[in-house]
Amino acid sequence: MTSSKSRMLLAVFLLLLFTFILTLQPISAQAEGVNLRWSIEGITDLPSLDPAKASDSQGFTVIGLLYGGLVRLDGDLNVIPDLAESWMVSDDGLVYTFTLREASLFSDGSAITADDVVWSLTHALDPNTGGWTGPFYLSNIVGANDVAAGSATELAGAVAVDARTVELTISQPSAYFLSQLTFGSAKVVSKAQAEADPTGWENAPVTSGPFQVQAWNHGQNIVLVPNANYWQAPTIATLTMPFIQDSETAYQLYITGELDIMGSQQNGIPAVHVPDAEMMPDFRSTPLFAVRYVGFNNTIPPFDNVNIRRAFALAIDKATLANDVLGGTVVPSDRILPLGIPGSELPIDGLSFDPDAAKAALAEAGVTPETIGQVTLTYGVEGDNERVVTVLQAMWQENLGVAVTLEPLELTTFSARLNETYQTPETGIQSYYSVWGADYPDPQNFISQQLRTSVGNNNGHYSNAEFDALVDEADVLTGDVARRMQLYNDAEQIAVNEVGWLPLFNPRLNILVRPEVQGIVFNGQGLIIPDYSALTISAGA
Amino acid sequence: MTRVILRRLFSLPFVILSITIITFLVGYLAPGDPILSMMGSRRDPVTYERLRHLYGLDLPWYEQYVDYASGLLQGDLGLSYRYQGRPVWDLIGNGVFVSVQLGLAALILSLAIGIPVGLWSAIRQNSLWDRAGMTTMLTLYAVPSFVLIPILRWINYQFYIHGLPSLPQAGWGRPEHWVMPVFVLSAASMGYIARLTRVSMLEVLKQDYLRTARAKGLRNRRIRWNHAFRNALIPVVTVVSPSIAFLVTGTFVVETLFSIPGIGYLSVQSIAQRDYPVIQSTTVLLAVAVLLMNLVTDLLYMLLDPRIRVEA
């Protein structure tokens, strides 16, 4: 090789090396003091810090730390005062008058006024905001649908009476309205900041909650510091929340001491590590307020026949599914309400495993495995779904003799098929494996919002007039909690008997929290910090 | 040579145009849309239709495409659906930077280790060194990254629990974060380059002109470095370009598992979320990168062997 050519080749290599070195960034300094590290899994970044635009549980977790609402949930899932110090409800149950805390301030020192509350609620409903949770959770406020439809710009049912008084008027009495107000879409943002910088404010928001943003490193993490102006200001120095797509990665970081809390988002500890994790004092486990179920298209054969639905329900051995197939990581369930949610303390007579009764129900429906035709179960490919549906298929084959075809779909495609099934049930899917998790701890979120005739989430178009009458009464009943729960229980019993859903199990969420971390409560709704000022890492433990 | 470069660069916009049309149509024809993906299991048909309208998803496909393409011509990659109105460039800009760093580091490592190991094995053919080196390289080539990563992590964890110096299992920002991902990313191409270098060097060493050189009494070292090495490198240069494509696709897994904020990470996620503007932009970027790398490879050919004439 001539020396000039070899020099050129060397130059190319050096150029590569040089380009690489040029791209290196200086290392940023680590923060001093008590730094709590809590991983947010399943995402690579947050979509937005605007409460009205957040759309997933990860986003709402961060929103909940940044913004206060009129009310929030305590560790026992009761609605407690947050930015409002108290409220009154009119006798007809339609008008809620909230009084804001005195001298309540945003993180920038400006006053939190009734005006900010009204503006925030309107903003969450405004179609130009582009969010969808507002129209879903705030629809009970008078005029909400007009704002959401773009036919009004002012929310008629929300009035700032004076600087500290907000009056919300709702369309029908509701025992869960306050629960709905704990959801992210009702959080309070600074009207002044949002109006001054309509497109940029959400990147560095003025906050009304326990924390404020110190740094949002896109694609990596968000670093929060206490908002000293919050009425219950935290005492820790920083809260760093790295975004970690993969639960396995989060687990690896936790066991090598790089995280203090992992698994509270999405799937928890990866199933293969649960046996190891159970031995650690850091292990915490709870059944989630969620239910995995098989839904049926009630408008087309074969599942328009209640006896066929019953046959399919009775043929499933949920204990085997939960304990042997899923290794006890879930709790088998015969009912629609998840374990532990209000209303679930009332018993339900479920359709437990009974192969003989299953065959009898199929016979009663007048079909045999030969004449039932093609039966398809559609599901989204994610997590353990594949394993679960394969076992369901085997159980139906063994206990009913029916060969069910499985149709796996990529998640968004699955959502699209469900949507089509809702819109045009006659050309929709026959049955599907899905999940519903509580947005707020109230039976209405499961019973009425999933199975009442033609509600938006009732993909299978289950319909029963008696059921509808019961939930309609319960939804607007306030005051008499016992009677309301009984109405939901009666409705749930009907839906269970007629297999509106075939409930399978409540997933457990297994997470890791360092024993030194104090002030965190873990229940079916997830991680809750009842008192932000008590959140700490105790050095002594 | 200049003509080749000019012609290639001239064809670039047309290639990009075709890529955007194909990506757009595939995205458009895929079931579901960003709104459905965002709303997940909560179905609210009224809000759904309203949001589709707001984001212009109810327009015919050609109108949506023209909107996108005219933005692209003005250097505007559009706004992300998923990341609520954030400009795509804002989203991927930093990621591109990180992915390029990672890819370059892996490429440099695979060349810096692969070529010397291959050469040494060829010179010491059939020695213990040759066997051990090639077995290692074959293993690195054959083991997929999603298998290699847990193995490395397990080893690293053993170091950690025994109080020995260990690496972070994932993350980004400190120099030690680089070690595992770069190694994993370079493993396959390192193994491939080493084996290829060895075979090609052996081939060259058998050539007549080298026998002549030896007969002339030239020293072995001079024969190897000045006469054999350069010709042995031609096939290696040939694979560098595909291995860059390989590195790019490899980053999808590596970035996700090591929680690195590159674009591999973002592109996979944007597909699941039907975030069309982001999918389009990452596809175009990767395509341009591959095209440019092909051009560089062709130029290197000409540099190494003046007999080679590349058709534009």
Interface residues (C-beta under 8 A of the other chain):
Chain A: M1 K5 S6 M8 L9 V12 F13 L16 L17 T19 F20 T23 L24 I27 S28 I43 T44 D45 P47 S48 D50 K53 S55 D56 P127 N128 G130 G131 W132 P135 F136 A148 A149 G150 T199 N217 H218 G219 Q220 P242 F243 I244 Q245 D246 E248 T249 Q252 L253 I255 T256 G257 E258 L409 E410 L411 T412 T413 S415 A416 R417 L418 N419 Y422 Q423 S434 V435 W436 D439 G456 N457 N459
Chain B: A30 P31 G32 D33 I35 L36 S37 M38 M39 G40 S41 R42 R43 D44 P45 V46 T47 Y48 R50 L51 L54 Y55 R82 Y83 Q84 G85 R86 D90 L91 N94 G95 F97 V98 V100 Q101 L104 A105 L107 I108 L111 R153 N156 Y157 Y160 S166 P168 Q169 A170 G171 W172 G173 R174 P175 W225 N226 H227 F229 R230 L233 T256 L257 F258 S259 P261 Y265 L266 Q269 A272 Q273 R274 L300 L303 L304
